[in-house]
């Protein structure tokens, strides 16, 4: 796999769809990219007129097929890169048992750099093929292999937040560091990733969860985040057994969220995964601190953790993005997370009829996977939609490509009740089919910061 560098401006002409301030926007027009940034987007399709208005002397034109469309890249707000070899294993066990039986034994193997490199090559390649242009990765406990993960993402051209997992509380698998070593290695990790001078990859502070780090270590990690202006990621309120264990371990705290807050880990650059069983007071606290939630419907269901009331979280002001949470989740695709998100919200609506938990629509789920995910990771000034000035992370989708699971029934054009009334409606139909029935096969091209990803 390689990254294609394009020196000339690129003019894309065809169907365009993204989420903007007014909502879902679908139109036929043009989008112009220069040096990785969007310099023009609109309904104009005349290439000469576009080039003249922008004073472009050197440009390449890409004209999409009538059934193709271009959309923002997908954002995965939570996944565990070292757990990919475990995908599909142990999902009949509850969270804490699953961690001990499957996760920690596998993650211990990442002290082997060759093993780590082989796995991470596959991980980044797989997520890119699924259209994940931005990934927020948990690494392992190991400094060197976590740097390898960052280097692989940089080399492949993926936008990524990469964290070296922090754990200093002893466990039965002997998978932890002494506190002083953990803080030193986390700081070294930040410096080593920053030394890469990448325009795509950045380090993120990553305490695994409250059960794996003592309070003093969490406080020092929070201090590192402030010192280096780093983002923070962790887990919260995923499983009832986990929550009870946290309250037992930190009896001075009334809630799980208070543990993190006392440690200074809750801020507007913090991403917390799961949030299935938050108390109302915790929701208010997280919203007040500006914390984001990575909603991981697949793993929440597979590990029998619970059904996250994502509508309630959004209604109460929390920023929410989607996560695959491999290997607790059983799919590496954000498309799957979109569908599971809709399913879970529908199940909650069916169970209690509470409007707070009303079903997430397909357009809202599309938002969560693109602009919503960018906001959750505090990257919406760079990516998430096609605003002028943002970096060009995008997918070209071909719903009716060869080997597609989506069939093209031309006869529908002759049925007034099924045929789109406008071009805008036609584009939305194409997007809707991709969301509900598409796969990586339908992703014909991938761009990150204007560079095409070549496999």
Phi, psi and omega per residue, in radians:
X1 nan 2.488 -3.100
X2 -2.471 3.003 3.104
X3 -2.035 2.220 -3.136
X4 -1.541 2.221 3.080
X5 -1.643 2.276 -3.126
X6 -2.100 2.060 -3.121
X7 -1.474 -0.577 -3.135
X8 -1.401 2.755 3.036
X9 -1.146 2.634 3.129
X10 -2.021 2.238 3.097
X11 -1.957 2.013 3.106
X12 -1.726 2.243 -3.119
X13 -2.131 2.192 3.137
X14 2.663 -2.677 -3.114
X15 -1.402 2.314 -3.087
X16 -2.258 2.380 3.119
X17 -2.499 2.335 3.077
X18 -2.810 3.006 3.123
X19 -1.795 2.161 3.111
X20 -2.067 -3.012 -3.078
X21 -1.054 -0.569 -3.108
X22 -1.446 -0.191 -3.110
X23 2.188 -2.791 -3.125
X24 -1.197 2.204 -3.100
X25 -2.069 2.099 -3.130
X26 -2.280 2.227 -3.088
X27 -2.783 2.876 3.052
X28 -1.807 2.151 -3.071
X29 -3.025 -2.410 -3.076
X30 -2.468 2.738 3.104
X31 -2.474 2.237 -3.064
X32 -2.022 2.294 -3.110
X33 -2.125 2.319 3.080
X34 -2.424 2.251 -3.105
X35 0.909 0.681 3.052
X36 1.471 -0.070 -3.106
X37 -2.022 2.657 3.105
X38 -1.401 2.137 -3.134
X39 -1.915 -0.214 3.111
X40 -2.817 2.476 3.035
X41 -2.647 2.332 -3.125
X42 3.135 -3.008 -3.050
X43 -1.514 -0.039 3.119
X44 -1.265 2.383 -3.129
X45 -2.111 -0.076 3.123
X46 -1.356 1.895 -3.030
X47 -1.089 -0.776 -3.123
X48 -1.096 -0.700 3.109
X49 -1.120 -0.728 3.119
X50 -1.109 -0.861 -3.120
X51 -1.057 -0.713 -3.128
X52 -1.168 -0.729 -3.113
X53 -1.164 -0.460 -3.120
X54 -1.792 0.054 -3.130
X55 1.014 0.719 3.127
X56 -1.546 2.195 3.099
X57 -1.809 -0.394 -3.131
X58 -2.311 2.056 -3.111
X59 -2.712 2.754 3.101
X60 -2.063 2.361 -3.110
X61 -1.830 2.271 3.037
X62 -2.075 1.937 -3.123
X63 -1.780 2.094 -3.111
X64 -1.322 2.676 3.025
X65 -1.192 2.746 -3.120
X66 -0.964 -0.552 -3.102
X67 -1.621 -0.118 3.126
X68 -1.481 2.801 3.005
X69 -2.602 2.789 3.111
X70 -1.962 2.359 -3.093
X71 -2.409 2.856 3.087
X72 -1.130 2.679 3.077
X73 -1.121 2.738 -3.120
X74 -1.480 2.519 -3.087
X75 -2.018 2.095 3.079
X76 -1.793 1.914 -3.023
X77 -1.474 -0.084 -3.103
X78 -2.867 1.980 3.013
X79 -2.749 2.656 -3.073
X80 -1.854 1.756 -3.081
X81 -0.992 -0.754 -3.111
X82 -1.211 -0.232 -3.097
X83 -1.544 -0.074 -3.078
X84 -0.955 -0.671 3.110
X85 -1.093 -0.324 3.131
X86 -1.580 0.027 -3.068
X87 -0.967 2.179 3.135
X88 1.571 0.103 -3.124
X89 -1.998 2.447 2.976
X90 1.250 0.280 -3.058
X91 -1.401 0.131 3.041
X92 -1.697 0.146 -3.113
X93 -2.006 2.650 3.077
X94 -1.218 2.854 -2.981
X95 -0.860 -1.032 -3.008
X96 -1.149 -0.632 3.086
X97 -1.196 -0.694 3.123
X98 -1.098 -0.710 3.116
X99 -1.051 -0.802 -3.089
X100 -1.231 -0.715 -3.040
X101 -1.402 -0.563 -3.015
X102 -2.113 -0.837 -2.925
X103 -1.290 -0.946 -3.087
X104 -1.088 -0.725 3.098
X105 -1.049 -0.663 3.109
X106 -1.215 -0.840 -3.071
X107 -1.094 -0.470 3.092
X108 -1.081 -0.416 -3.078
X109 -1.259 -0.167 -3.042
X110 -1.454 0.199 2.905
X111 -1.342 -0.176 3.063
X112 -1.602 1.878 -3.048
X113 -1.127 -0.643 3.116
X114 -1.099 -0.791 3.095
X115 -1.038 -0.820 -3.113
X116 -1.071 -0.771 -3.118
X117 -1.090 -0.760 3.140
X118 -1.087 -0.764 -3.135
X119 -1.171 -0.822 -3.051
X120 -1.185 -0.539 2.998
X121 -1.004 -0.799 -3.136
X122 -1.171 -0.726 -3.110
X123 -1.060 -0.921 -3.082
X124 -1.140 -0.713 3.107
X125 -1.063 -0.763 -3.118
X126 -1.141 -0.813 -3.114
X127 -1.143 -0.676 3.094
X128 -1.089 -0.781 3.136
X129 -1.054 -0.499 3.102
X130 -1.435 0.048 3.106
X131 1.541 0.187 3.110
X132 -1.407 1.708 3.133
X133 -1.448 -0.408 3.074
X134 -2.269 2.253 3.133
X135 -2.268 2.422 3.060
X136 -1.884 1.753 -2.962
X137 -1.679 2.396 2.760
X138 -1.532 2.296 2.970
X139 -1.622 -2.616 3.078
X140 -1.899 -2.985 3.121
X141 -1.239 -0.276 -2.939
X142 -1.549 2.277 -3.121
X143 -1.082 -0.946 -3.010
X144 -1.100 -0.793 -3.095
X145 -1.241 -0.498 3.075
X146 -1.201 -0.620 3.039
X147 -1.144 -0.638 3.077
X148 -1.037 -0.769 3.126
X149 -1.024 -0.786 3.111
X150 -1.089 -0.718 -3.124
X151 -1.165 -0.679 3.123
X152 -1.141 -0.763 3.109
X153 -1.057 -0.750 3.109
X154 -1.098 -0.805 -3.113
X155 -1.104 -0.652 -3.115
X156 -1.436 -0.199 3.113
X157 1.490 0.372 3.116
X158 -1.593 2.437 3.024
X159 -1.348 2.237 -3.023
X160 -2.630 2.521 2.867
X161 -1.825 2.186 -3.048
X162 -2.157 2.270 -3.138
X163 -2.120 2.389 2.938
X164 -1.477 2.093 -3.077
X165 -1.114 2.410 3.097
X166 -1.888 2.227 3.104
X167 -2.599 2.201 3.105
X168 -2.327 0.107 3.076
X169 -1.663 2.197 -3.097
X170 -0.991 2.518 3.071
X171 -2.412 2.957 -3.054
X172 -1.107 -0.406 -3.126
X173 -1.551 0.015 -3.109
X174 0.969 0.703 -3.120
X175 -1.961 1.439 3.139
X176 -2.915 2.911 3.061
X177 -2.012 2.754 2.932
X178 -1.191 2.612 -2.993
X179 -0.967 -0.826 -3.096
X180 -1.101 -0.739 3.116
X181 -1.107 -0.689 -3.107
X182 -1.085 -0.781 -3.139
X183 -1.168 -0.748 3.130
X184 -1.070 -0.789 -3.102
X185 -1.212 -0.606 3.100
X186 -1.126 -0.747 3.114
X187 -1.142 -0.709 3.099
X188 -1.109 -0.688 3.117
X189 -1.051 -0.807 3.114
X190 -0.992 -0.819 -3.111
X191 -1.135 -0.741 -3.107
X192 -1.144 -0.688 3.110
X193 -1.230 -0.703 3.091
X194 -1.105 -0.609 3.129
X195 -1.139 -0.322 3.076
X196 -1.180 -0.341 -3.138
X197 0.906 0.758 -3.125
X198 -1.429 2.504 3.038
X199 -1.601 0.054 -3.094
X200 -2.173 -0.533 -2.995
X201 -1.932 2.343 3.109
X202 -2.396 2.659 3.112
X203 -1.392 2.679 3.091
X204 -2.415 2.334 3.111
X205 -1.162 2.307 -2.951
X206 -2.414 1.261 2.927
X207 -1.170 2.269 -3.009
X208 -1.007 -1.020 2.969
X209 -2.947 3.074 -2.986
X210 -1.071 -0.449 -3.136
X211 -1.358 -0.150 -3.083
X212 -1.903 -0.110 -3.096
X213 -2.346 2.370 3.060
X214 -1.294 2.826 -3.030
X215 -1.070 -0.706 -3.112
X216 -1.123 -0.658 3.104
X217 -1.174 -0.745 3.103
X218 -1.068 -0.675 3.119
X219 -1.122 -0.713 3.130
X220 -1.187 -0.606 3.068
X221 -1.139 -0.686 3.066
X222 -1.095 -0.653 3.099
X223 -1.161 -0.667 3.080
X224 -1.115 -0.695 3.132
X225 -1.052 -0.717 3.124
X226 -1.259 -0.709 -3.122
X227 -1.065 -0.737 -3.065
X228 -1.840 0.143 -3.137
X229 0.920 0.880 -3.121
X230 -1.752 2.682 2.974
X231 -1.387 2.887 -3.100
X232 -2.249 2.467 3.008
X233 -2.372 2.562 3.067
X234 -2.868 -2.928 3.124
X235 -2.029 2.634 3.074
X236 -2.610 2.378 2.973
X237 0.813 0.875 3.130
X238 -1.446 -0.635 -2.927
X239 -2.509 2.464 -3.093
X240 -1.057 -0.748 3.107
X241 -1.054 -0.695 3.098
X242 -1.104 -0.780 -3.123
X243 -1.084 -0.764 3.125
X244 -1.102 -0.680 3.120
X245 -1.154 -0.660 3.114
X246 -1.134 -0.772 -3.136
X247 -1.145 -0.580 3.085
X248 -1.231 -0.649 -3.114
X249 -1.314 -0.544 3.141
X250 -2.152 1.229 -3.039
X251 -1.116 -0.339 3.137
X252 -1.329 -0.190 -3.129
X253 -1.832 2.349 -3.122
X254 -1.340 -0.505 -3.081
X255 -2.390 2.868 3.070
X256 -1.042 -0.807 -3.101
X257 -1.061 -0.579 -3.130
X258 -1.134 -0.554 3.093
X259 -1.022 -0.848 -3.136
X260 -1.193 -0.658 -3.108
X261 -1.143 -0.730 3.103
X262 -1.078 -0.501 -3.137
X263 -1.514 -0.051 3.123
X264 1.326 0.452 -3.089
X265 -1.690 -0.144 -3.132
X266 -1.682 1.976 3.141
X267 -2.670 -3.127 -3.054
X268 -1.326 0.047 3.044
X269 -2.064 0.442 -3.138
X270 -1.843 2.332 3.069
X271 -2.029 2.061 3.103
X272 -1.875 2.211 -3.135
X273 -1.480 2.515 2.971
X274 1.538 -1.405 3.120
X275 0.957 0.710 -3.061
X276 -1.274 -0.701 -2.975
X277 -2.092 0.682 3.140
X278 -1.157 2.421 2.975
X279 -1.347 2.781 -3.116
X280 -1.013 -0.665 3.134
X281 -1.143 -0.567 3.108
X282 -1.230 -0.693 3.106
X283 -1.059 -0.762 3.123
X284 -1.112 -0.732 -3.140
X285 -1.118 -0.829 -3.124
X286 -1.101 -0.710 3.112
X287 -1.128 -0.708 3.129
X288 -1.095 -0.657 -3.116
X289 -1.429 -0.168 -3.140
X290 1.415 0.345 -3.104
X291 -1.253 2.538 3.073
X292 -1.791 2.736 3.114
X293 -2.037 2.316 2.973
X294 -1.702 1.880 -3.106
X295 -1.459 2.103 -3.051
X296 -2.110 1.309 -3.006
X297 -1.096 -0.571 -3.097
X298 -1.160 -0.896 -3.106
X299 -1.214 -0.598 3.099
X300 -1.028 -0.621 -3.136
X301 -1.421 -0.845 -3.062
X302 -1.058 -0.722 -3.126
X303 -1.559 0.170 3.098
X304 0.993 0.642 -3.132
X305 -1.379 -0.643 -3.137
X306 2.545 3.105 -3.140
X307 -1.898 1.977 -3.075
X308 -1.276 2.205 3.117
X309 -1.392 1.266 -2.998
X310 -1.094 -0.588 3.099
X311 -1.054 -0.714 3.127
X312 -1.123 -0.716 3.136
X313 -1.091 -0.795 -3.134
X314 -1.131 -0.766 -3.120
X315 -1.052 -0.531 -3.119
X316 -1.636 0.289 2.946
X317 1.590 0.166 3.123
X318 -1.491 2.422 3.016
X319 -1.340 2.346 -3.067
X320 -2.305 2.334 2.969
X321 -2.205 3.105 -3.113
X322 -1.869 2.599 3.073
X323 -2.364 2.527 3.067
X324 -1.427 -0.502 3.136
X325 0.909 0.725 3.010
X326 -1.072 2.330 0.225
X327 -1.847 0.115 2.983
X328 -1.115 -0.667 2.961
X329 -1.417 2.624 -3.042
X330 -1.835 0.303 3.080
X331 -2.483 2.506 3.114
X332 -1.591 0.061 -3.015
X333 -1.820 2.301 3.052
X334 -1.195 -0.435 3.014
X335 -0.986 -0.720 3.093
X336 -1.119 -0.718 3.126
X337 -1.102 -0.643 3.077
X338 -1.023 -0.846 -3.096
X339 -1.181 -0.726 3.125
X340 -1.138 -0.641 3.108
X341 -1.034 -0.812 3.118
X342 -1.128 -0.719 3.137
X343 -1.063 -0.852 -3.093
X344 -1.078 -0.761 -3.133
X345 -1.167 -0.596 3.074
X346 -1.167 -0.704 3.125
X347 -1.092 -0.743 3.111
X348 -1.102 -0.715 3.129
X349 -1.104 -0.729 3.133
X350 -1.173 -0.595 -3.064
X351 -1.273 -0.747 -3.025
X352 -2.146 -0.158 3.112
X353 1.127 0.235 -3.100
X354 -1.381 2.181 -3.111
X355 -1.099 -0.407 3.094
X356 -1.078 -0.519 -3.110
X357 -1.863 0.459 -3.123
X358 -1.035 2.676 -2.999
X359 -1.090 2.370 3.037
X360 -1.270 2.245 -3.129
X361 -1.373 2.910 -3.134
X362 -1.152 -0.558 3.113
X363 -1.242 -0.647 3.092
X364 -1.176 -0.688 3.111
X365 -1.137 -0.653 3.047
X366 -1.060 -0.732 3.075
X367 -1.046 -0.822 -3.121
X368 -1.050 -0.570 -3.088
X369 -1.459 -0.179 -3.106
X370 -2.161 -1.612 -3.094
X371 -1.139 -0.655 3.110
X372 -1.091 -0.740 3.085
X373 -1.121 -0.688 3.102
X374 -1.092 -0.711 3.103
X375 -1.158 -0.712 -3.139
X376 -1.062 -0.592 -3.138
X377 -1.651 0.176 -3.115
X378 0.966 0.698 3.114
X379 -2.062 0.151 -3.042
X380 -1.222 -0.200 3.018
X381 -1.334 -0.269 -3.108
X382 -1.894 -0.712 -2.972
X383 -2.443 -3.128 3.022
X384 2.021 -0.552 3.053
X385 -2.698 -2.946 -3.010
X386 -1.884 0.742 3.047
X387 -1.253 2.509 3.095
X388 -1.047 2.337 -3.134
X389 1.771 -0.344 3.119
X390 -1.419 2.797 3.105
X391 -1.353 2.581 -2.996
X392 -1.580 1.598 2.979
X393 -1.877 2.007 -2.971
X394 -2.669 2.804 3.053
X395 -2.184 2.425 2.941
X396 -1.754 2.130 -3.043
X397 -1.881 2.322 3.076
X398 -2.117 1.616 -3.062
X399 -1.036 -0.531 -3.042
X400 -1.926 0.532 3.141
X401 -1.200 2.967 3.107
X402 -1.072 2.410 -3.139
X403 1.231 0.202 3.091
X404 -1.190 2.575 3.033
X405 -1.444 -0.038 3.120
X406 -1.785 2.095 -3.139
X407 -1.577 2.532 -3.141
X408 -1.745 1.815 3.129
X409 -1.651 1.592 -3.097
X410 -1.040 -0.460 -3.114
X411 -1.098 -0.367 -3.123
X412 -1.130 -0.418 3.139
X413 -1.132 -0.322 -3.121
X414 -1.675 0.001 3.134
X415 -1.829 1.832 -3.045
X416 -0.914 -0.695 -3.078
X417 -1.253 -0.311 -3.110
X418 -1.905 -0.334 -3.106
X419 -1.384 2.317 3.134
X420 -1.018 2.441 -3.131
X421 -1.424 -0.384 -3.112
X422 -2.466 2.891 3.107
X423 -1.128 -0.643 3.105
X424 -1.056 -0.755 3.137
X425 -1.163 -0.631 3.118
X426 -1.084 -0.763 -3.133
X427 -1.135 -0.710 3.107
X428 -1.127 -0.610 3.072
X429 -1.103 -0.735 3.126
X430 -1.095 -0.769 3.114
X431 -1.109 -0.776 -3.121
X432 -1.066 -0.723 3.114
X433 -1.123 -0.706 3.118
X434 -1.105 -0.754 -3.111
X435 -1.121 -0.761 -3.067
X436 -1.471 -0.561 -2.961
X437 -2.286 -0.005 -3.088
X438 -1.495 3.095 3.111
X439 -2.660 -3.035 3.122
X440 -1.080 -0.390 3.111
X441 -1.032 -0.547 -3.097
X442 -1.417 -0.095 3.125
X443 -1.562 1.828 -3.052
X444 -1.538 -0.531 3.100
X445 -2.537 2.587 -3.139
X446 -2.258 2.291 3.107
X447 -2.183 2.397 3.037
X448 -2.314 2.103 -3.040
X449 0.884 0.731 3.064
X450 1.436 -0.122 -3.109
X451 -1.723 2.273 3.123
X452 -1.338 2.326 3.090
X453 -1.502 2.118 -3.117
X454 -1.905 2.301 -3.124
X455 -1.791 nan nan
